[in-house]
Amino acid sequence: MPAAGPPGPTLPDFIPDDYRARVLASVHRRGGAEHSDPFEIYDIPLAAVATLTDAQVQARIDEVWAFWQRNRDHPRYRGAIIGLLERHAELAAALADRTTRLALSERVAAARAERDDERFAALDAAARRLVARFGGLPADRLEGLRTWAATQDITAAEFDTRIRRHRVLPAAGTEAATGPAHGEQVSPAVLRQIRSDLDELARIAATTPPRGLFDLLGLPTDASPERIRAARDAALARNRARRPDRRRALLDDLLAAVHTLLVDGDPHAYLDALAADTTTRLRPQVAAAVLVEDALLPAEAARLVAAALADGLDPHRAQAVVRALAREHGVAAPPLPPITEAPASGARSRPGGTAATAGEPDGSTSRPADRSARRPAAGPTQGAIDWRAHVSRARAELRAGRPVAASDHVAAAREGAGETLPPIRAVGDEVEAAIRAAATAWGRLAELAAAARYRAVLDAVRPVVAVAADVPGPGGQLPGELLSLAEARCAAADDLVARARAAATTGPGGTGPGGTGPGGTGPGGAQARSRLIDEALALVADHTEALALRDATAATGGSRPAPAREQGPTPGVVAAPAGVWVGWEAGSVVVRWQASTTPGEVRYRVSRIGADGASRVVGVTSATELADGGASAGDVAYAVSAGLGPVWSPPTRSDAPAEVATVPEAGDGPSTPMTVSLSPSTIGLRWESGRLRWNWPADCAEMVVVARVDERPRSATDPGAFTRRVTSARHRREGGVVLPAERPLHVAVFRGNRDSGRLVIAPTAAAWLRLEPDTARNPPPT
């Protein structure tokens, strides 16, 4: 039976609606159970943990579990609840025992305090800056500051408590971010319904959602009432020809809204309502930009105007919203360049999205009644010229053997025409066929290159170079690069074979000076000839002359050299570098690696691997590190190849799968085994001077250190483990992380990145180690 523990007060009653709104919503907003602790998940106050009995805690666990079971199909929280149910056994076990529960509560309290300090850091910095500028917090800025804080998961009560230490100054008054009213105001609920219908229509049609009702009709926001009415009537007539389904019902509702708001109503009132809604949405973003820079920078202002245009506003209102928000936050808006209204999304995504097609039955080619607004693609418009020019360029690129470049022109042609017209579709099919054929050919080329059959590679790669020169292979290598490598290897092998033939007559075993007999059958000549043949075959395994010469040497009884593994590295083969590490130093990405073991003047080719998988060479160096100043902190995958003469090793990537090895721990006395990750992708996790240390990754905002005595940590939020979040500055300042003194100790580190202000922890560990019992080198208790 579980320990009874001292009697204590009962927990507050479990109220399902309150739990859903207060706890489950927070867990869902933060991304699931991985970012919450067991006490929060089961709604157990930390302050009451010491007085609760095991029976009371178990009763609360049962209540919460039953609530999850009843709500596992909730439309909003279904994913979060399923994740909680999967971890229920693990989480409940951590709270079932009083001793374990008390120890866990202390760790959770410390973690919550540290998390709160980090969560309030930006708010505290903003408040200090305002106090430094104005001598206090201006009352007219509190609401904007409060709204911004809400986007950082700071509640109103927490906000009031946090700013209570600062003096509030009287309001100076700001100009409202609204323009003159036009007609009857449009309800926000109506706008939300329209936005929901537009988004659902786009999902059904698999296209980009229209920005608003004008965008649905394919009309500019300054269209006359006559054009609006004509476009609406034509779209309604086409929609009536559709079969009855959800798409037709949505279009009926949206066209009814067009009639109410734009035909019978005042279009300016609709646009003003959109402007008010956009103002509310952009206000926290403006507040954040102003709080950080004390000004609205031109680049940020341009981004905000683009966001307002994406909501369906006309250029004038979009700029007015940004200027008004800037004045509201006490700064002047930078000069905004004149802009013209972007084309309606109907010009880009015709299938089911806009007036030109929103009401048309599938396969219809009819056009809106107002042909002055949208001419047929064959008409003499600038758009027609653009897409036809791109089609011509695409065909020229195909003829030149560059299908990837041609695909870019096909995409531009689709953008210019607003749809996939037959000429665009035809050239697009040719491009796709060329790329598919190149991909198939690359599969064979990769097999041949891996087997060093470069004579066969020469015959197979030349047709690929002719028709698909810019289609990269599996490792990012272009066909021209592989052709150059094959030609260089074959030339080097030809030279070695020629030297082997010469050794038969002029070498120590030949008939020339110093030879020992006819045909060079003496041991010295045979060994020299065999060594040269082996070098040639190491370069080109299917070199026919080298194979024939080897067979002839064997037939004459020539001796064979020892196997390559007994003589050291195979001649003509370059050992790949190891331990490729990527870090962020002094504003640029730095790549370091371990030197190749091949003797000689080895050089290294460093390639950056983008998010699309494409590989781009950033430099060649003879050193073992390279700074890539043109990369951002998100570009963290790199590949390094070692080269000697024309021969290059296979690339070693920085994101290769982790391996595990056992190394002895340095120090006096008997060695203690410590298991660490030693793959090229590691972060150099190690135990030095009583602290856990590692090389800080370039793509990481924080690291989470998790340690357990009994087993390897299961996750970054393992309830039975010691957990500590570490920033780069803290890791550098403290020289690492002090761990508990218990041994053995299983330690894992997890990467964390910020996404919209929220810390997202990787589900798998970046590296791990195990410290064995060794009292002489245990860190001191903290």
Secondary structure by P-SEA (a helix, b strand, c coil): ccccccbbbbcccccaaaaaaccaaaaaaacccccccccccccccccccccccaaaaaaaaaaaaaaaaaccccccaaaaaaaaaaaaaaaaaacccaaaaaaaaaaaaaaaaaaaaaaaaaaaaaaaaaaaacccccccaaaaaaaaaaaacccaaaaaaaaccccccccccccccccccccbbbbaaaaaaaaaaaaaaaaaacccccccccccccccccccaaaaaaaaaaaaaaaaaccccaaaaaaaaaaaaaaaccccccaaaaaaaaaaaaaaaaaaaaaaaaaacccccaaaaaaaaaaaaaacccaaaaaaaaaaaaaaaccccccccccccccccccccccccccccccccccccccccccccccccccccaaaaaaaaaaaaaaaaaaaccaaaaaaaaaaaaaaaccccaaaaaaaaaaaaaaaaaaaaaaaaaaaaaacaaaaaaacccccccccccccccccccaaaaaaaaaaaaaaaaaaaaaaaaaaccccccccccccccccccaaaaaaaaaaaaaaaaacccaaaaaaaaaaaaaaccccccccccccccccbbbbbcbbbbbbcccbbbbbbbccccccbbbbbbbbbccccbbbbcccccccccccccccccccbbbbbbbcccccccccccccbbbbbbbbbbccccbbbbbbbbccccccccccccbbbbcccccccbbbbbbbccccccccccccbbbbbbcaaaaaaacbbbccccccbbbbbbbbbbcccbbbbbcccccccccccccccccccc
